[in-house]
Amino acid sequence: MSISPARRLPLISDDGLARGEAHHRTKGLLRITMACNERCPFCNVPVEDYARPTPPPQELERDLLAFLASGEKTLTISGGEPTLYRERLLGVVARAKSASVPWSELQTNAVLIDRGYAAALSEAGLSSAFVSLLADLAPLHDELSGLPGAFDKCLAGIDALLDAGITVTLNPVIASQTQSRVTAYVDFVASRLPRVRSISLSAVQPHGRAASQLELMPDYAVLGPEVRRARERAKQHQLELLNPYCGLPLCVGWEAHFASSVEAIEAAAARSGGAQHAAHGVHNRGNKRHGEPCLRCALRTRCGGAWHAYFFHRKGSGLAAPLERREPWDGPAADPTGQTVVVAREGVDDETLAALRKSSTPTLWLLAPRLRAGDGVRLRDAGVTDLALRTQAPGLLEDQACVAELRAIAAANATLDPQLALRVCVGFTRLGSFRAAFDALRLCSASGVECVRLLVEADGRHARFVAAAKRELGLEVSVLEQRA
């Protein structure tokens, strides 16, 4: 949504409720201090990690100018706790407004905000506040915030912000202590804070203080069913639930709700526009991955997977593919809404690219016999998520152009989030000698190919060959019956 700089913010609808920004992409970030008046045990940017918690004014000025030069439309002011520095905070909000930034958002625990502070923020031009109300019960909130009495102060701050006409989105950072209370939290918000219309369901990350307290991470096997119940309850209350980047994998209650999931929104935009989203001041690349359940999921192209630590601490509990991803030689998928297969008889030509661009399914396969220079870029631009090369082992060894393009695809994948990678599978319809086939498998392994299927009539020799190749090359190899 584009908002004219001259339009009065925040936006108030006819029913008297403050409305937030329409899009849910990751927004630009400016931290004005890392100091905080709470001591959350899960904080992923704890003050003790910073030798100089609060930057000097000239450094903050440089950061603000860099944000303004970026052209982003939303400035998120964060910390630490930015309300600790009242004049600095008000000055940044006012500068953003004077520079015609359409939307400014404050990330806060709200415990220091009273009616006067909220009025000053509104007058300076603050559009919305992202408030960490951590639980629906005072003892749980105070435990997770590390500050006795924080629950009542947070609620008073929220009331003050709303009274000043500032939109509030709530951010309960779900921990193991609150993983079974998401539905109760939704009910509490609907009853106690009826003017709040959005809840962003973050979850504890295994970073910062939580890196040494991994038991704080929720168990997705418990949380998934609870999120689904909470979504139904939120619908009854006409509350919007959002799944932010620091939220949950799609299979943990969000598989049918792409439009409310930040990763899914940004991945779809990148697939259609060819650019990976990067918000100013946000550095979160490389801290998630796809595990074994994700590799079989047709929705993995809209989801970054789970935190690295989740796989070894929680053993991937609760992660399961909602829609099955099937390779083209496996036959049609059980649920056709998840994936599409486009077949190229000769190679990647204009007709094939046109057919690919018509698809909107999360997984889009191209089944082709070969690649030529630049095909990887053309396929990404057409929205292809998965490539299946159906060829012969001796032929691949001789096709230098195809191998070079496979390596170019692998190099590009290394720069992308896992959900944006172009995955490659190879199906060999003929092996030649076992020595030649092994050389072809080695070439695939060195060229970023994810898996190889032997589409041949198999016997015991093939089984032994596959076992040896997997052991020596670390490549996923299997034998499948050849299909027409």
N, C-alpha and C positions, 0 to 999 in steps of 0.2 A: 504494500500500500504506500502510495506517495502522499505526503502531507505538505501542503503549502506552508512555507516558513511564516507567513503572515497570519495563519490560522491560530486561534487561541487554543493552547494546550493546558491541561489535558482535555481529551474529548469526553463529553458527557452526553449520553443518549437520552431519548425522550422519557425513559423510565427512571431517570435520575441516577443510573449506575455508571461509574467511570469505566470506560472501555480501554483495553490495552492495545498494543500494536498488533496488527493483523497477522504478520508473518512470525514464524517461530525459528528462524535461522539463528545460528550463533552470532552474537552481537559483539561489536568492538568493546574493548575493556581498558579502563584506566584505573590503576590502583593508587590511591593517594596516601595510604599508609598500610603497613602490615601489622601495626599494633592493634590489639583487640581487648575489649573488656570482658569477653567470655573466654572459656577455656574448653572448647569442644574437644573431646578425646579423638575425634575423627578428622580434625581440621587438616586439609591437604596443603595449606599454605601457612603453617604455623609461624608465629613471630620469631621463635627461637632459631629458625632456619635463616634468618636475615641479620647480618652483622649491622646493617643500618636500616632499621624498620621503616623509618619515614624519610622519603627523599627530600632534599632541599628544594626550595621554591623554583630555582632555575631548572632543575631536572624535571620537576613536574610540568613546568612550562614547555620544555622541549617535547615531553610525551604528549601533552595536549595539542601542541602544534602539529605533531606527527599524525595524531588522530584526525584532526581537522583536514589535513592534507590528503588523508586516505579516501575522503569522499563518502565514508560510511554514514548512514542515516540515523543510527542509534548509538549513543554513548552510554555505556554501562560504567558507573562509578562504583568501585569496589574497594576492598582492603584484604586483610584486616577488617576493621570496623571504621568506615569513613566518617561516621557521625562524631567520632572523637575529636575531629578537627573541624569545628563548625564553620569558621570563616573561610578556611581553605575549601571546604565542600561547597558552600554557597557560592564562592567565587568561580569554581569550575562549572557549576550548573549555569550561572549567569553568563559565563564566557561562551559556553556551548549555545545558549539561546541567542546571544548577540551574533554568533557566527552562523545562524540559521540552521543549526542542527535540529531536525524536526522532532527528535524524540530523545529524552534523557531518562535514564533509569538508575535508581540507587539500590545497591545490594546492601542490606543492613539486618542487624538483629533487632532493631527498633527499640531497644530498651532505654535509650537516651532521648527518644523523640517524645516531646510533649506538644501541646496545642500551639505554642508559640514557635517552636522549632519547625513543626510541620507547615505552619503558615508562611514562615520565611522561605522554606524550600519551594513551596508552591509559587510564591511571589518571584523567586529567582528563575523559575521556569521548569521545575522538575515535573516530568510527565508521569512516572510510575515508580513504584518501589517493589523490590523483590525481597520478601521478608522471610527469614528463617524461623518460622514457628515450627518447632521440631516434633511436637507431639500434641495430642488432644488432652493429655493429663499433665497437671502441673509437676508431679514428681518425676515423670519421664522426661519432660522438657528440661527441667532444671538439671537432671542428671546428664543429659546429652549436651547441654550448653555449658556445664561446669560452673554455673552461677546460681546460687540460691535466690529464689524470688524472681527469676528471670521470666517465668511464664506470665505472671500478672503484668509485669512491666512491658513485655512484648505485646500483649493484647491491648494495653493502653496506647502504645505507640501506633499500632495498626489503626485503632479508632481515630487517633489524631490525624494520621495521614489521610484516611478516608474522609474525615470531616473537612479537610483542606482541599478536597477534590482531586487527590492524587490516587491513581489506580494502584491497587495492591494485588500482586500475585504471591501466593504462599509457596514456600519451599521447605517441606518436611524432608530432611535428609534421612531416608529410611535406614535404620540400623537393625541389628539382630533383636534388640529390645522392642522395636516397634513394628517388626515385619508382619505381625498378625493383626495390626490395628489400623490399617489403611482405610478400611471401610468406616470404622469408628471415627477416624479423623475427618473423613468427608462429611459424615453426619454432624460432627461438632462444628465444622465450618459453616454448614448450611444453617445451623441453629444460632450459633453465637456471632458469626460474621456474615450475615446475609448479603452485604454489599460486595463481598469478595466473589469474583466469578471464575478465577483461574487458580489451579494448584499444579505446581511443577514437581513431579515425583522424582527427586534426586535419590540416589542411594550412596551409602558410604563407599568411597574409593580407597583402595589399599595404598594410599600415598600419605606423606606427611606423618602425623601422629599415628594414623591408623596402620601404617606400615609395620609397626611393632605391636599392633593390637588387632590382628586380622580377624579375631573372633567377632569384631564389630560388624563385619560385612554380613548382610542378610543372606539367608539361604534361599536361592531362587526357587527351589522346590516348594518352599512354603509361600514365598512372595508371589509367584505366578498366579495361583488360584485366588489369592487375596486381592491382587490388582484387578483381576477380572470381576470379582464381586464389587470392588470399589468403583469400577467403571460403570457398572449397572446402577449403583446407588447415585453416583454423580449425575448420570443421565436423568434420574428421577428429580434431582434437585436443580437441574439445569446448570450444573457446574462443569467447567471445562478442565479436564485432566490433560497434562502435557508430559511428554517423555523427553527430557533434555539429554544432551550428550552425556552428562554424568548420571544418567538414569539407568535404564535397563535394556538388555537385548530384546529384540522384538518377540522372541518366543516366551518371554517372561511377562505375558499378559497384554502384549501390544501387537500381536501378529495381524490383527484386523484393523489396525488404526495407524496407518502410515501418515495420515495428514496431521497427527498429533505428535509425531516422533521426529525429533530434530535430525537424527542421522538419516532417516528415510527421506525426509524433505531435501536435505542437502545432497544426498547421493543421487536422487532422481534428477535434481537440477544439474548436477555435474555430468550425469550420463547424457542429458539432452543438450547441454551447452559446452561440454568438454573441459570445464574448469573446476578444480577442487576448491571448495569454499575455505577461505582463510580469513578469520576475523582479526582485526588489529588488536595486538596485545594478548591474544589467546594462544597458548602453546600446549597443545594436547596430543600432538602426533605421536604415534608409536606406542601408546600405553594400553592398547587393546589388541586382541587377535581373534582369529577364528580357530576354534578347537575342532575336534573330531565330529561332534554333532553338527557344527556349522557347515562342514564340507559337504554334507548330504542335504543341505537346505536350499530350496529354490528362492528363499528370501534373503540369503546372505548378501546379495547385492544392494540391500537397503539397510544393512546392519553391520556395525563394526565388530560384533562379537562381544566377548567379555574381557574384563581386566586380566592381565597375565596372571596375577596372584590368585584369581578366582579358580583357575584350573588346577593349581597345585594345593591350595588351601581347602577349597570346597569340592575339589575333584570334578568340577563341571556340573555339580548337582542342579537339577532342574532345567538344564539346557537340552532341548530336543527340537528336531526340525519340524515345524508346523506343516510345511509343504515339502514333498520329496523332490529333490533335484535328480533327474535321470539323464544320462548321456544318450545321445541320439541313437546309438546302436542297441540300447536297452529296450527300445520300444517307447510308446507314448506314455507321458506322465499320467498318474492316477487323477490328478487335479489339473486340468488344462489352464486354469487361471494363473498358475505359477510360472509356466514357462512356454516358450515358443521355439520351434526349430525351423530355420530357413536353410534350404539345401542349395548349394552352388554347384552346378554340374562341372564347370570348367575352372572357375576361380572367382575372385571378387571383382565383379563388373558393376556397371551402373544399375542394371536391372536388379541384381542381388541387393545392392545398397538401398534401392528404393523399397524393396520388399521388407528389409530389416527395419527401416524407419517407420513402418506402419505398426510395429509392435509396441505394446506398452507393458508387457508382462515383466515382472521383476527379473526373471532369468530369460535371456535371449541367446539362443545357440545359433552359430553358423556352422554348418557341416560342409566342408570344402576339401578338395583334393590337394591343394597347394596354396602357397602364399608367394607374393612378390613384394618388392621394396615398397614401403609406405602403406601396406595393407593394415598394419596394426593401428595406425592413426585413423585410417578410413573406417575401420570397424568400430573403434571407440566413438568416433563422431556419429556413427549410425546407431549407437546404443547397444552394441554387442557386449554381452557380459561373459560369454563362454564360447570358446572356439574348439571345434572337433575336426582334426585333420584325419581324413581316411586315405591312407596311402600304403605303399609297400616299403618295407625296411630298406631294401637295396636302393629304391628310388629316393628315399629321404637322404641317404648317405651321399647321393650324387647331386642333390638339389641345393647348391650353395646359396642361392637367393632365398629359398624358403628357410634354411637354417639361420641365415643372417637376420631375417625378419623375426623369427622366434626369439633370437637373442635381443633384438630391439624391443620387443614386447616385454621381455623379462626385465630389461633395464628400466623401462617406463613404469612397470609395476612396482619396482623398488622405491619409487618416489611417491606412491599413492597410498591412501588408507586402504585396508584390506577389502572393504566393500566395493572399491572402485577398480580393483585389479581385473585384468582380462585373463581369465584362467584358460589354460590350454590342455586339452587331452588329445592323444594320438591313438588312432586305431590302425594296426598293421594287418592288411589283408593277405600279405605274403611275407614270409620271413627270409627266404633264401636259405643260406646255411645258418646254423646256430651261431657261428662266429660273427657273421655279418649282422645277424639280428642283435647280438650283444653290443656290437659297435654302434648300431643304431640306437639302442637303449642308452648307452653311455652318452651319445650325442644329445639325446632328449634330456637326460638328467642335467647336462651342462648348459642346456639352452632354456631352462626355466619351465619345461613341460611338467605338469602336475602328475599326470598318470598316463599309462600306456595300456591299451587293451589289445590282446592278440586275437584277431578275428579269424581264427583258423580252426580246422578240425584238429582237436587236441588228443594227445595220448600221454602216457607216463613221462615221456621225454620232455614234453612241454611243461609239465608240472615241475619237474626237477629244474628245468631251465629258469622258470619263473622264480622259484625259491632262491636260486643262486643269484639271479639278477637283483632281486629285492635286497638280499643280504649284502651284496657287494656295492651296489649303487645307491641304496637308500631311496629307490624310486618305487612308487606304487605301480605294480605290474600285475595283470591277471589275464586269464584266458577266457574269452567269451565265444560262444558259438557264432559263427559268421552269419550275418543277416543280409537279406537282399536289400 
